Amino acid sequence: MSGNEFRFFLSCDINLPVTFRIERLEGKLPLPKPPNSDDVDSTSEERRPELYVECLLYIDGAPFGLPMRTRLESSGPSYCWNELITLSTKYRDLTANSQLAVTVYDVSCGKSDGVVGGATIHLFNMKKQLKTGKHKLRLWSGKEADGSINTTTPGKVPKEERGELERLEKLQNKYERGQIQRIDWLDRLAFKAMEKIKERESIKNGSSHIYIVVDFCSFEHRVVFQESGANFLIPSPIASTNELVTVWDPEVGKINPSEHKQLKLARSLTRGIIDRDLKPSSTERK
């Protein structure tokens, strides 16, 4: 396979359930308060948050299927579930406007609505390709994830608020997917420098935001969205900038009748004889 060749799977052909991994929570939770601070002795142990994550798929703004939950996790402050979630929905059932809604709950406060925060993420990017690899979603504090088409809880960090840390994490995601060449000695130096940058950014930004890391399943080739039963691909939006885009041509590899006739003529002239088959038959004329 040449380096410029683009191979892909169609989403309508993947008869597998949607699978992803809930990894960990990043950022510091607000300091917990006892349910009845007047009745609790000041020397008593502080309440330890017990968190779980609820995941629900939304298709075209409507919930689809049953919500899936992780186990309870109380070993903070770096809460790590690293739990594989498998939805009942299959990749072939997804639409271009499919979203995953992720909400973190705290059950230690004794309330039914102990919402830590929520965020949503589209399963397909702007080029209609299925998202893979790790994604860090910013949680909206105190709000459940909104899966409507015009969501109020987008997990993607706004472009104007992105810094060096977000840029490095995007490159690291490409590296883990094999899209960046691996050079061992250089990679070790790069990762050490990235750790220092993360520590510096976390100190500078403080604990103003909480993030959750979601790792989407990867395939051998990229997955392009296509409706089930359709015989064409939805064209990718082409930006107005001078950006190289990949265009899928369904006629690649097929015989070109003009070139085929020209080659037959050239071969006959080279041999110096007249080929009877050069004259088009009635079928070819039709």
C-alpha positions in Angstrom: 0.0 0.0 0.0 1.4 3.4 -1.0 1.7 6.2 1.5 -0.9 8.3 -0.3 -3.5 5.5 -0.5 -6.5 6.1 1.7 -8.2 2.9 2.9 -11.3 3.0 5.1 -14.3 1.1 6.4 -17.9 2.2 6.0 -19.9 2.6 9.2 -22.9 0.8 7.8 -20.8 -2.4 7.3 -19.5 -2.6 10.9 -21.8 -5.0 12.8 -20.2 -4.5 16.2 -21.5 -2.7 19.3 -20.2 0.8 20.1 -17.3 0.3 22.6 -15.2 2.8 24.5 -13.3 3.1 27.7 -13.9 5.5 30.6 -10.4 6.1 31.9 -10.0 8.8 34.6 -11.0 12.1 36.0 -8.5 15.0 35.9 -8.7 18.1 38.0 -9.6 18.7 41.7 -13.1 18.3 42.9 -14.6 21.1 45.1 -14.1 20.5 48.8 -16.9 18.3 50.1 -19.2 19.4 52.9 -20.9 17.1 55.4 -24.7 16.8 54.9 -25.4 18.3 58.3 -22.4 20.4 59.2 -24.0 21.5 62.6 -24.3 17.9 63.8 -20.9 16.7 62.7 -17.9 17.0 65.0 -15.1 19.1 63.5 -12.7 16.3 64.4 -14.6 13.7 62.4 -13.2 12.5 59.1 -14.3 14.4 56.0 -16.6 12.8 53.6 -14.9 10.9 50.7 -16.6 11.3 47.4 -17.9 8.1 45.7 -18.1 8.7 42.0 -19.5 6.8 39.0 -20.0 7.7 35.4 -23.2 7.3 33.4 -23.0 7.1 29.6 -25.9 7.5 27.2 -26.0 7.6 23.4 -28.0 10.3 21.6 -28.9 10.0 17.9 -30.2 13.1 16.2 -30.9 14.7 19.6 -32.9 11.8 21.1 -31.7 9.2 23.6 -31.0 5.8 22.0 -30.8 2.7 24.1 -30.2 2.3 27.8 -27.7 4.3 29.9 -24.6 2.4 31.0 -22.8 3.0 34.3 -19.3 2.4 35.7 -18.5 1.0 39.1 -18.2 3.3 42.1 -14.7 4.8 42.6 -13.6 6.5 45.8 -9.8 6.2 45.6 -9.2 9.9 44.9 -8.3 12.5 44.1 -7.1 11.0 40.8 -10.3 8.9 40.2 -9.4 6.2 37.7 -12.1 3.7 36.5 -10.3 2.4 33.3 -13.5 0.5 32.6 -14.7 -0.8 29.2 -18.2 0.3 28.3 -20.2 -1.6 25.6 -23.4 -0.1 24.4 -26.3 -2.1 22.9 -26.2 0.1 19.7 -24.0 -1.0 16.8 -21.8 1.2 14.7 -24.0 0.5 11.6 -27.0 2.1 13.5 -25.2 5.5 14.1 -26.1 8.6 12.2 -23.8 11.6 11.5 -25.3 13.5 14.5 -24.6 10.8 17.1 -23.4 12.0 20.4 -22.1 10.4 23.6 -23.4 12.1 26.8 -21.1 11.5 29.9 -22.2 12.5 33.4 -20.3 12.1 36.6 -22.3 11.5 39.8 -21.3 11.6 43.5 -23.5 9.3 45.7 -21.6 10.1 49.0 -23.6 13.3 49.6 -26.8 11.4 50.2 -28.7 13.2 47.5 -30.4 11.8 44.4 -29.1 14.6 42.2 -25.4 14.7 43.3 -24.2 15.8 39.8 -20.5 16.5 39.6 -20.7 17.5 35.9 -21.4 16.4 32.4 -20.2 16.7 28.8 -21.1 15.5 25.3 -18.9 14.6 22.3 -19.8 13.8 18.7 -18.8 10.4 17.5 -18.0 11.6 14.0 -15.8 14.6 13.2 -16.4 17.3 10.6 -15.1 15.0 7.8 -17.6 12.3 8.8 -14.9 10.1 10.1 -15.4 8.1 13.3 -13.4 9.5 16.2 -10.8 7.2 17.7 -8.2 7.3 20.5 -8.3 9.4 23.7 -10.3 12.5 24.1 -10.3 14.8 27.2 -13.7 16.3 27.8 -14.3 19.4 30.0 -17.1 18.8 32.4 -19.8 21.4 33.0 -19.9 21.7 36.8 -23.2 20.8 38.3 -24.9 20.0 35.0 -26.0 16.7 33.5 -24.8 16.0 29.9 -27.2 17.5 27.3 -27.5 15.3 24.2 -29.6 17.7 22.1 -28.4 18.7 18.7 -27.5 22.2 19.9 -26.0 20.9 23.2 -25.4 23.2 26.1 -22.6 21.0 27.5 -20.0 20.5 24.8 -16.9 18.7 26.0 -14.6 20.2 23.5 -12.5 23.0 24.8 -13.2 26.3 22.9 -10.5 27.2 20.5 -9.8 30.6 22.1 -9.1 28.8 25.5 -6.8 26.1 24.1 -3.2 26.4 25.1 0.0 24.5 24.6 -1.2 21.6 26.7 -4.2 20.9 24.5 -2.0 21.0 21.4 0.5 18.5 22.9 -2.3 16.2 23.9 -3.7 16.2 20.4 -0.3 15.2 19.0 0.0 12.5 21.7 -3.3 11.1 20.6 -2.1 10.9 17.0 1.1 9.3 18.2 -0.8 6.6 20.0 -2.9 5.9 16.9 0.3 5.3 14.9 -0.1 8.5 12.8 3.3 9.9 13.9 6.5 8.0 13.3 8.0 6.5 16.5 11.7 7.3 17.4 12.5 5.8 20.8 15.2 8.2 22.0 13.4 11.3 20.7 10.0 10.1 22.1 11.5 9.7 25.6 12.8 13.2 25.6 9.5 14.6 24.2 7.4 12.8 26.9 9.6 14.1 29.7 9.2 17.7 28.4 5.5 17.1 28.1 5.2 16.1 31.8 7.0 19.3 32.8 4.6 21.4 30.7 1.6 19.6 32.2 2.8 20.3 35.8 3.5 24.0 34.9 0.0 24.4 33.3 -1.8 22.7 36.2 -0.2 25.0 38.7 -0.9 28.1 36.5 -4.5 27.1 35.8 -5.3 25.8 39.2 -8.4 23.6 39.7 -10.9 25.7 37.8 -12.0 22.9 35.5 -12.6 19.1 35.7 -12.0 16.8 32.8 -12.8 13.2 32.0 -10.7 11.1 29.6 -12.6 8.8 27.2 -10.8 6.3 24.9 -12.6 5.4 21.8 -12.1 2.1 20.0 -9.7 2.1 17.0 -9.9 0.0 13.8 -7.3 -1.1 11.3 -8.4 1.6 9.0 -10.5 4.8 9.4 -14.2 4.5 9.5 -16.2 6.8 7.3 -19.9 7.4 7.9 -22.4 6.1 5.4 -26.1 5.4 5.8 -27.2 1.8 5.5 -28.3 0.9 2.0 -26.9 4.1 0.4 -24.7 3.6 -2.6 -22.8 6.9 -2.2 -20.7 8.6 0.3 -21.7 11.9 1.9 -19.2 14.5 0.5 -16.9 15.9 3.1 -17.0 19.7 3.6 -14.2 21.4 1.8 -12.7 24.4 3.6 -12.1 27.6 1.8 -8.4 27.5 2.7 -5.8 25.9 0.5 -6.1 22.6 2.3 -5.4 19.2 0.7 -8.5 16.9 0.8 -9.0 13.3 -0.1 -11.7 12.6 -2.6 -13.1 9.1 -3.1 -13.5 8.2 -6.8 -15.8 5.2 -7.4 -14.4 4.7 -10.9 -10.8 4.1 -9.9 -9.5 0.8 -11.4 -12.3 0.5 -14.0 -11.5 0.3 -17.8 -11.6 3.6 -19.7 -13.1 2.8 -23.1 -11.3 5.7 -24.8 -7.9 4.6 -23.5 -8.7 0.9 -24.3 -9.4 1.8 -28.0 -6.3 4.0 -28.2 -4.1 1.2 -27.0 -5.5 -1.2 -29.5 -4.8 1.3 -32.3 -1.3 1.8 -31.1 -0.6 -1.9 -31.0 -1.9 -2.4 -34.5 0.2 0.5 -35.9 3.3 -1.0 -34.2 2.7 -4.4 -35.7 2.0 -2.9 -39.2 -1.2 -4.8 -39.7 -4.8 -4.0 -39.7 -6.8 -5.5 -36.9 -10.4 -6.5 -37.9 -11.6 -5.9 -34.3 -10.8 -2.2 -34.6 -14.0 -1.6 -36.4 -16.7 -1.2 -33.7 -19.4 -3.9 -33.6 -23.1 -3.1 -33.4 -23.0 -3.7 -29.7 -20.2 -1.2 -29.2 -21.9 1.4 -31.3 -25.1 1.1 -29.2 
